[in-house]
Amino acid sequence: MYKRGSGNDGRGGQYYLYSGKINSVEIPLEADIILIYHTHPGGTNAVSKADQDILAFLQSLGSPQRSSQIVPVCKKVIRFSIEKKRY
């Protein structure tokens, strides 16, 4: 993930790498967080409801992120996005 910095367009931030268990990982969900990639260790190459919910939640916090990418093991990277929800 990338935590946006104080520069123009979030420049000057920092990248972080998180790891967890096969079906979960704890990451901070804040307005200045952008998820770059995440893996699907089981090889699933489909966007899950949880993937969509996290992206929608980040958007509701004010994150500029509009899409993310999944890296299934041994398969092509998948980019996905959702429509911005109004809360």
N, CA, C and O atoms as a Tinker XYZ file with bonds, in Angstrom:
   348  protein
     1  N      0.836000   -1.164000    0.000000    73     2
     2  CA     0.000000    0.000000    0.000000    64     1     3
     3  C      0.883000    1.230000    0.000000    63     2     4     5
     4  O      2.068000    1.155000    0.325000    81     3
     5  N      0.309000    2.350000   -0.362000    73     3     6
     6  CA     1.010000    3.625000   -0.373000    64     5     7
     7  C      0.267000    4.581000    0.545000    63     6     8     9
     8  O     -0.938000    4.784000    0.399000    81     7
     9  N      0.994000    5.169000    1.493000    73     7    10
    10  CA     0.415000    6.202000    2.354000    64     9    11
    11  C      0.845000    7.536000    1.769000    63    10    12    13
    12  O      2.028000    7.879000    1.754000    81    11
    13  N     -0.137000    8.274000    1.290000    73    11    14
    14  CA     0.131000    9.522000    0.585000    64    13    15
    15  C      0.900000   10.503000    1.464000    63    14    16    17
    16  O      0.692000   10.577000    2.675000    81    15
    17  N      1.793000   11.253000    0.822000    73    15    18
    18  CA     2.580000   12.262000    1.512000    64    17    19
    19  C      1.922000   13.628000    1.432000    63    18    20    21
    20  O      0.803000   13.770000    0.940000    81    19
    21  N      2.629000   14.617000    1.920000    73    19    22
    22  CA     2.082000   15.971000    1.982000    64    21    23
    23  C      2.359000   16.779000    0.713000    63    22    24    25
    24  O      1.913000   17.921000    0.607000    81    23
    25  N      3.082000   16.212000   -0.245000    73    23    26
    26  CA     3.383000   16.921000   -1.489000    64    25    27
    27  C      2.208000   16.922000   -2.448000    63    26    28    29
    28  O      1.163000   16.332000   -2.175000    81    27
    29  N      2.392000   17.595000   -3.579000    73    27    30
    30  CA     1.357000   17.640000   -4.619000    64    29    31
    31  C      0.932000   16.227000   -5.000000    63    30    32    33
    32  O      1.773000   15.352000   -5.204000    81    31
    33  N     -0.368000   16.012000   -5.093000    73    31    34
    34  CA    -0.941000   14.716000   -5.468000    64    33    35
    35  C     -0.457000   13.573000   -4.576000    63    34    36    37
    36  O     -0.361000   12.434000   -5.032000    81    35
    37  N     -0.151000   13.865000   -3.311000    73    35    38
    38  CA     0.246000   12.821000   -2.368000    64    37    39
    39  C      1.694000   12.395000   -2.467000    63    38    40    41
    40  O      2.101000   11.396000   -1.874000    81    39
    41  N      2.471000   13.158000   -3.222000    73    39    42
    42  CA     3.885000   12.799000   -3.362000    64    41    43
    43  C      4.601000   12.900000   -2.022000    63    42    44    45
    44  O      4.190000   13.634000   -1.123000    81    43
    45  N      5.689000   12.136000   -1.919000    73    43    46
    46  CA     6.487000   12.165000   -0.700000    64    45    47
    47  C      5.997000   11.200000    0.357000    63    46    48    49
    48  O      6.427000   11.263000    1.509000    81    47
    49  N      5.100000   10.309000   -0.027000    73    47    50
    50  CA     4.574000    9.335000    0.919000    64    49    51
    51  C      5.487000    8.132000    1.047000    63    50    52    53
    52  O      6.642000    8.159000    0.622000    81    51
    53  N      4.952000    7.079000    1.637000    73    51    54
    54  CA     5.731000    5.875000    1.845000    64    53    55
    55  C      4.954000    4.641000    1.423000    63    54    56    57
    56  O      3.728000    4.594000    1.522000    81    55
    57  N      5.695000    3.639000    0.946000    73    55    58
    58  CA     5.128000    2.339000    0.587000    64    57    59
    59  C      5.279000    1.398000    1.773000    63    58    60    61
    60  O      6.278000    1.443000    2.491000    81    59
    61  N      4.285000    0.550000    1.970000    73    59    62
    62  CA     4.307000   -0.446000    3.035000    64    61    63
    63  C      3.887000   -1.792000    2.458000    63    62    64    65
    64  O      3.076000   -1.858000    1.534000    81    63
    65  N      4.440000   -2.848000    3.006000    73    63    66
    66  CA     4.088000   -4.202000    2.615000    64    65    67
    67  C      3.519000   -4.907000    3.836000    63    66    68    69
    68  O      4.146000   -4.935000    4.894000    81    67
    69  N      2.340000   -5.470000    3.686000    73    67    70
    70  CA     1.686000   -6.186000    4.772000    64    69    71
    71  C      1.503000   -7.634000    4.362000    63    70    72    73
    72  O      1.308000   -7.935000    3.185000    81    71
    73  N      1.567000   -8.530000    5.335000    73    71    74
    74  CA     1.277000   -9.933000    5.069000    64    73    75
    75  C      0.333000  -10.438000    6.147000    63    74    76    77
    76  O      0.243000   -9.867000    7.234000    81    75
    77  N     -0.358000  -11.504000    5.832000    73    75    78
    78  CA    -1.335000  -12.037000    6.770000    64    77    79
    79  C     -1.561000  -13.507000    6.526000    63    78    80    81
    80  O     -0.666000  -14.220000    6.073000    81    79
    81  N     -2.744000  -13.953000    6.823000    73    79    82
    82  CA    -3.118000  -15.353000    6.629000    64    81    83
    83  C     -3.776000  -15.518000    5.267000    63    82    84    85
    84  O     -3.990000  -14.536000    4.556000    81    83
    85  N     -4.091000  -16.734000    4.910000    73    83    86
    86  CA    -4.603000  -17.046000    3.570000    64    85    87
    87  C     -5.848000  -16.233000    3.216000    63    86    88    89
    88  O     -6.023000  -15.877000    2.051000    81    87
    89  N     -6.712000  -15.929000    4.176000    73    87    90
    90  CA    -7.943000  -15.194000    3.866000    64    89    91
    91  C     -8.049000  -13.838000    4.532000    63    90    92    93
    92  O     -9.115000  -13.224000    4.510000    81    91
    93  N     -6.958000  -13.355000    5.129000    73    91    94
    94  CA    -7.069000  -12.061000    5.784000    64    93    95
    95  C     -5.703000  -11.425000    6.025000    63    94    96    97
    96  O     -4.684000  -12.100000    6.169000    81    95
    97  N     -5.731000  -10.117000    6.062000    73    95    98
    98  CA    -4.565000   -9.329000    6.424000    64    97    99
    99  C     -5.084000   -8.032000    7.023000    63    98   100   101
   100  O     -6.057000   -7.461000    6.531000    81    99
   101  N     -4.438000   -7.567000    8.081000    73    99   102
   102  CA    -4.858000   -6.320000    8.710000    64   101   103
   103  C     -4.051000   -5.168000    8.135000    63   102   104   105
   104  O     -2.820000   -5.166000    8.175000    81   103
   105  N     -4.767000   -4.192000    7.602000    73   103   106
   106  CA    -4.133000   -2.986000    7.071000    64   105   107
   107  C     -4.922000   -1.784000    7.569000    63   106   108   109
   108  O     -6.123000   -1.893000    7.816000    81   107
   109  N     -4.262000   -0.636000    7.721000    73   107   110
   110  CA    -5.017000    0.554000    8.120000    64   109   111
   111  C     -5.843000    1.060000    6.938000    63   110   112   113
   112  O     -5.342000    1.141000    5.816000    81   111
   113  N     -7.072000    1.390000    7.183000    73   111   114
   114  CA    -7.932000    1.942000    6.129000    64   113   115
   115  C     -8.216000    3.392000    6.478000    63   114   116   117
   116  O     -9.033000    3.687000    7.350000    81   115
   117  N     -7.525000    4.301000    5.780000    73   115   118
   118  CA    -7.619000    5.728000    6.035000    64   117   119
   119  C     -7.730000    6.463000    4.706000    63   118   120   121
   120  O     -7.463000    5.891000    3.649000    81   119
   121  N     -8.121000    7.714000    4.761000    73   119   122
   122  CA    -8.318000    8.511000    3.546000    64   121   123
   123  C     -7.044000    8.675000    2.726000    63   122   124   125
   124  O     -7.113000    8.880000    1.514000    81   123
   125  N     -5.883000    8.588000    3.370000    73   123   126
   126  CA    -4.624000    8.805000    2.647000    64   125   127
   127  C     -3.933000    7.502000    2.237000    63   126   128   129
   128  O     -2.738000    7.497000    1.940000    81   127
   129  N     -4.682000    6.407000    2.221000    73   127   130
   130  CA    -4.153000    5.092000    1.861000    64   129   131
   131  C     -4.582000    4.719000    0.443000    63   130   132   133
   132  O     -5.733000    4.918000    0.052000    81   131
   133  N     -3.634000    4.176000   -0.313000    73   131   134
   134  CA    -3.924000    3.643000   -1.639000    64   133   135
   135  C     -3.370000    2.223000   -1.700000    63   134   136   137
   136  O     -2.179000    2.004000   -1.476000    81   135
   137  N     -4.231000    1.269000   -2.001000    73   135   138
   138  CA    -3.789000   -0.117000   -2.141000    64   137   139
   139  C     -3.262000   -0.314000   -3.555000    63   138   140   141
   140  O     -3.988000   -0.096000   -4.525000    81   139
   141  N     -2.025000   -0.719000   -3.674000    73   139   142
   142  CA    -1.415000   -0.857000   -4.984000    64   141   143
   143  C     -1.782000   -2.215000   -5.592000    63   142   144   145
   144  O     -2.397000   -2.277000   -6.656000    81   143
   145  N     -1.412000   -3.273000   -4.929000    73   143   146
   146  CA    -1.697000   -4.640000   -5.360000    64   145   147
   147  C     -2.072000   -5.450000   -4.131000    63   146   148   149
   148  O     -1.698000   -5.100000   -3.011000    81   147
   149  N     -2.800000   -6.514000   -4.339000    73   147   150
   150  CA    -2.943000   -7.521000   -3.300000    64   149   151
   151  C     -3.027000   -8.878000   -3.974000    63   150   152   153
   152  O     -3.423000   -8.991000   -5.134000    81   151
   153  N     -2.651000   -9.891000   -3.235000    73   151   154
   154  CA    -2.602000  -11.233000   -3.819000    64   153   155
   155  C     -3.848000  -12.030000   -3.480000    63   154   156   157
   156  O     -4.557000  -11.747000   -2.515000    81   155
   157  N     -4.084000  -13.020000   -4.292000    73   155   158
   158  CA    -5.052000  -14.068000   -4.025000    64   157   159
   159  C     -4.237000  -15.359000   -4.041000    63   158   160   161
   160  O     -4.105000  -15.999000   -5.084000    81   159
   161  N     -3.685000  -15.748000   -2.873000    73   159   162
   162  CA    -2.768000  -16.885000   -2.827000    64   161   163
   163  C     -3.365000  -18.191000   -3.351000    63   162   164   165
   164  O     -2.639000  -19.047000   -3.855000    81   163
   165  N     -4.668000  -18.345000   -3.235000    73   163   166
   166  CA    -5.301000  -19.559000   -3.733000    64   165   167
   167  C     -5.401000  -19.587000   -5.244000    63   166   168   169
   168  O     -5.824000  -20.592000   -5.817000    81   167
   169  N     -5.020000  -18.505000   -5.898000    73   167   170
   170  CA    -5.050000  -18.454000   -7.352000    64   169   171
   171  C     -6.348000  -17.938000   -7.929000    63   170   172   173
   172  O     -6.488000  -17.854000   -9.149000    81   171
   173  N     -7.313000  -17.586000   -7.074000    73   171   174
   174  CA    -8.590000  -17.081000   -7.558000    64   173   175
   175  C     -8.360000  -15.818000   -8.378000    63   174   176   177
   176  O     -7.732000  -14.868000   -7.910000    81   175
   177  N     -8.868000  -15.815000   -9.588000    73   175   178
   178  CA    -8.664000  -14.640000  -10.443000    64   177   179
   179  C     -9.947000  -13.834000  -10.616000    63   178   180   181
   180  O    -10.167000  -13.214000  -11.656000    81   179
   181  N    -10.787000  -13.850000   -9.591000    73   179   182
   182  CA   -12.028000  -13.082000   -9.627000    64   181   183
   183  C    -12.026000  -12.058000   -8.497000    63   182   184   185
   184  O    -11.466000  -12.299000   -7.428000    81   183
   185  N    -12.653000  -10.926000   -8.745000    73   183   186
   186  CA   -12.782000   -9.876000   -7.741000    64   185   187
   187  C    -13.835000  -10.318000   -6.730000    63   186   188   189
   188  O    -14.954000  -10.668000   -7.104000    81   187
   189  N    -13.473000  -10.300000   -5.450000    73   187   190
   190  CA   -14.408000  -10.738000   -4.414000    64   189   191
   191  C    -15.243000   -9.570000   -3.904000    63   190   192   193
   192  O    -14.918000   -8.408000   -4.151000    81   191
   193  N    -16.298000   -9.883000   -3.206000    73   191   194
   194  CA   -17.135000   -8.858000   -2.575000    64   193   195
   195  C    -16.290000   -8.070000   -1.580000    63   194   196   197
   196  O    -16.431000   -6.851000   -1.483000    81   195
   197  N    -15.415000   -8.747000   -0.843000    73   195   198
   198  CA   -14.538000   -8.060000    0.113000    64   197   199
   199  C    -13.620000   -7.075000   -0.605000    63   198   200   201
   200  O    -13.390000   -5.972000   -0.106000    81   199
   201  N    -13.089000   -7.458000   -1.775000    73   199   202
   202  CA   -12.247000   -6.547000   -2.569000    64   201   203
   203  C    -13.026000   -5.272000   -2.904000    63   202   204   205
   204  O    -12.518000   -4.164000   -2.736000    81   203
   205  N    -14.251000   -5.440000   -3.374000    73   203   206
   206  CA   -15.090000   -4.307000   -3.746000    64   205   207
   207  C    -15.464000   -3.464000   -2.536000    63   206   208   209
   208  O    -15.485000   -2.236000   -2.613000    81   207
   209  N    -15.761000   -4.126000   -1.408000    73   207   210
   210  CA   -16.152000   -3.406000   -0.191000    64   209   211
   211  C    -15.013000   -2.537000    0.346000    63   210   212   213
   212  O    -15.243000   -1.411000    0.786000    81   211
   213  N    -13.797000   -3.057000    0.308000    73   211   214
   214  CA   -12.650000   -2.281000    0.801000    64   213   215
   215  C    -12.435000   -1.054000   -0.074000    63   214   216   217
   216  O    -12.193000    0.039000    0.438000    81   215
   217  N    -12.520000   -1.225000   -1.375000    73   215   218
   218  CA   -12.346000   -0.093000   -2.281000    64   217   219
   219  C    -13.448000    0.948000   -2.064000    63   218   220   221
   220  O    -13.171000    2.147000   -2.059000    81   219
   221  N    -14.677000    0.505000   -1.888000    73   219   222
   222  CA   -15.796000    1.423000   -1.632000    64   221   223
   223  C    -15.596000    2.146000   -0.297000    63   222   224   225
   224  O    -15.875000    3.340000   -0.189000    81   223
   225  N    -15.115000    1.427000    0.715000    73   223   226
   226  CA   -14.893000    2.039000    2.016000    64   225   227
   227  C    -13.803000    3.105000    1.931000    63   226   228   229
   228  O    -13.955000    4.190000    2.492000    81   227
   229  N    -12.707000    2.805000    1.235000    73   227   230
   230  CA   -11.649000    3.803000    1.062000    64   229   231
   231  C    -12.189000    5.048000    0.370000    63   230   232   233
   232  O    -11.851000    6.169000    0.749000    81   231
   233  N    -13.024000    4.854000   -0.640000    73   231   234
   234  CA   -13.618000    5.991000   -1.343000    64   233   235
   235  C    -14.506000    6.801000   -0.396000    63   234   236   237
   236  O    -14.511000    8.030000   -0.455000    81   235
   237  N    -15.251000    6.124000    0.469000    73   235   238
   238  CA   -16.133000    6.831000    1.406000    64   237   239
   239  C    -15.332000    7.653000    2.413000    63   238   240   241
   240  O    -15.837000    8.638000    2.950000    81   239
   241  N    -14.081000    7.252000    2.672000    73   239   242
   242  CA   -13.213000    8.005000    3.578000    64   241   243
   243  C    -12.585000    9.215000    2.894000    63   242   244   245
   244  O    -12.032000   10.098000    3.551000    81   243
   245  N    -12.677000    9.243000    1.569000    73   243   246
   246  CA   -12.087000   10.344000    0.815000    64   245   247
   247  C    -10.830000    9.970000    0.067000    63   246   248   249
   248  O    -10.162000   10.845000   -0.484000    81   247
   249  N    -10.492000    8.703000    0.034000    73   247   250
   250  CA    -9.317000    8.261000   -0.715000    64   249   251
   251  C     -9.517000    8.540000   -2.201000    63   250   252   253
   252  O    -10.622000    8.371000   -2.717000    81   251
   253  N     -8.464000    8.965000   -2.894000    73   251   254
   254  CA    -8.577000    9.209000   -4.335000    64   253   255
   255  C     -8.534000    7.917000   -5.156000    63   254   256   257
   256  O     -8.683000    7.955000   -6.378000    81   255
   257  N     -8.337000    6.798000   -4.505000    73   255   258
   258  CA    -8.210000    5.534000   -5.217000    64   257   259
   259  C     -9.517000    5.146000   -5.893000    63   258   260   261
   260  O    -10.577000    5.181000   -5.268000    81   259
   261  N     -9.445000    4.779000   -7.161000    73   259   262
   262  CA   -10.625000    4.379000   -7.922000    64   261   263
   263  C    -10.518000    2.978000   -8.485000    63   262   264   265
   264  O    -11.498000    2.441000   -9.002000    81   263
   265  N     -9.323000    2.369000   -8.390000    73   263   266
   266  CA    -9.154000    0.997000   -8.858000    64   265   267
   267  C     -8.033000    0.345000   -8.056000    63   266   268   269
   268  O     -7.270000    1.024000   -7.370000    81   267
   269  N     -7.944000   -0.961000   -8.150000    73   267   270
   270  CA    -6.882000   -1.711000   -7.486000    64   269   271
   271  C     -6.522000   -2.882000   -8.391000    63   270   272   273
   272  O     -7.149000   -3.097000   -9.428000    81   271
   273  N     -5.514000   -3.628000   -7.987000    73   271   274
   274  CA    -5.087000   -4.763000   -8.802000    64   273   275
   275  C     -4.891000   -5.999000   -7.933000    63   274   276   277
   276  O     -4.372000   -5.924000   -6.820000    81   275
   277  N     -5.316000   -7.125000   -8.464000    73   275   278
   278  CA    -5.166000   -8.414000   -7.806000    64   277   279
   279  C     -4.072000   -9.181000   -8.534000    63   278   280   281
   280  O     -3.998000   -9.159000   -9.763000    81   279
   281  N     -3.224000   -9.859000   -7.768000    73   279   282
   282  CA    -2.170000  -10.683000   -8.344000    64   281   283
   283  C     -2.406000  -12.123000   -7.906000    63   282   284   285
   284  O     -1.878000  -12.551000   -6.880000    81   283
   285  N     -3.203000  -12.882000   -8.682000    73   283   286
   286  CA    -3.404000  -14.290000   -8.338000    64   285   287
   287  C     -2.113000  -15.064000   -8.612000    63   286   288   289
   288  O     -1.395000  -14.772000   -9.569000    81   287
   289  N     -1.836000  -16.027000   -7.785000    73   287   290
   290  CA    -0.617000  -16.821000   -7.957000    64   289   291
   291  C     -0.628000  -17.493000   -9.329000    63   290   292   293
   292  O     -1.589000  -18.172000   -9.692000    81   291
   293  N      0.447000  -17.296000  -10.080000    73   291   294
   294  CA     0.664000  -17.927000  -11.391000    64   293   295
   295  C     -0.356000  -17.521000  -12.455000    63   294   296   297
   296  O     -0.578000  -18.268000  -13.407000    81   295
   297  N     -0.967000  -16.369000  -12.310000    73   295   298
   298  CA    -1.931000  -15.909000  -13.307000    64   297   299
   299  C     -1.706000  -14.431000  -13.591000    63   298   300   301
   300  O     -0.912000  -13.783000  -12.909000    81   299
   301  N     -2.389000  -13.898000  -14.581000    73   299   302
   302  CA    -2.246000  -12.495000  -14.962000    64   301   303
   303  C     -2.850000  -11.568000  -13.912000    63   302   304   305
   304  O     -3.805000  -11.932000  -13.225000    81   303
   305  N     -2.287000  -10.371000  -13.794000    73   303   306
   306  CA    -2.792000   -9.338000  -12.888000    64   305   307
   307  C     -4.169000   -8.885000  -13.365000    63   306   308   309
   308  O     -4.407000   -8.751000  -14.565000    81   307
   309  N     -5.064000   -8.654000  -12.419000    73   307   310
   310  CA    -6.426000   -8.227000  -12.725000    64   309   311
   311  C     -6.650000   -6.845000  -12.119000    63   310   312   313
   312  O     -6.482000   -6.661000  -10.914000    81   311
   313  N     -7.026000   -5.875000  -12.946000    73   311   314
   314  CA    -7.358000   -4.532000  -12.441000    64   313   315
   315  C     -8.874000   -4.451000  -12.329000    63   314   316   317
   316  O     -9.599000   -4.895000  -13.219000    81   315
   317  N     -9.344000   -3.875000  -11.218000    73   315   318
   318  CA   -10.781000   -3.699000  -11.053000    64   317   319
   319  C    -11.069000   -2.337000  -10.461000    63   318   320   321
   320  O    -10.209000   -1.713000   -9.839000    81   319
   321  N    -12.287000   -1.889000  -10.664000    73   319   322
   322  CA   -12.740000   -0.627000  -10.081000    64   321   323
   323  C    -14.221000   -0.750000   -9.796000    63   322   324   325
   324  O    -14.884000   -1.673000  -10.269000    81   323
   325  N    -14.734000    0.190000   -9.018000    73   323   326
   326  CA   -16.157000    0.243000   -8.720000    64   325   327
   327  C    -16.610000    1.676000   -8.908000    63   326   328   329
   328  O    -15.801000    2.603000   -8.920000    81   327
   329  N    -17.904000    1.844000   -9.052000    73   327   330
   330  CA   -18.440000    3.199000   -9.122000    64   329   331
   331  C    -18.415000    3.782000   -7.736000    63   330   332   333
   332  O    -18.652000    3.080000   -6.754000    81   331
   333  N    -18.127000    5.080000   -7.649000    73   331   334
   334  CA   -18.100000    5.746000   -6.357000    64   333   335
   335  C    -19.500000    5.761000   -5.761000    63   334   336   337
   336  O    -20.461000    6.186000   -6.402000    81   335
   337  N    -19.596000    5.289000   -4.520000    73   335   338
   338  CA   -20.884000    5.292000   -3.832000    64   337   339
   339  C    -21.015000    6.568000   -3.024000    63   338   340   341
   340  O    -20.034000    7.074000   -2.479000    81   339
   341  N    -22.202000    7.074000   -2.952000    73   339   342
   342  CA   -22.459000    8.267000   -2.148000    64   341   343
   343  C    -23.058000    7.830000   -0.829000    63   342   344   345
   344  O    -24.022000    7.065000   -0.800000    81   343
   345  N    -22.493000    8.311000    0.257000    73   343   346
   346  CA   -22.971000    7.943000    1.592000    64   345   347
   347  C    -23.613000    9.130000    2.260000    63   346   348
   348  O    -24.080000    9.023000    3.394000    81   347
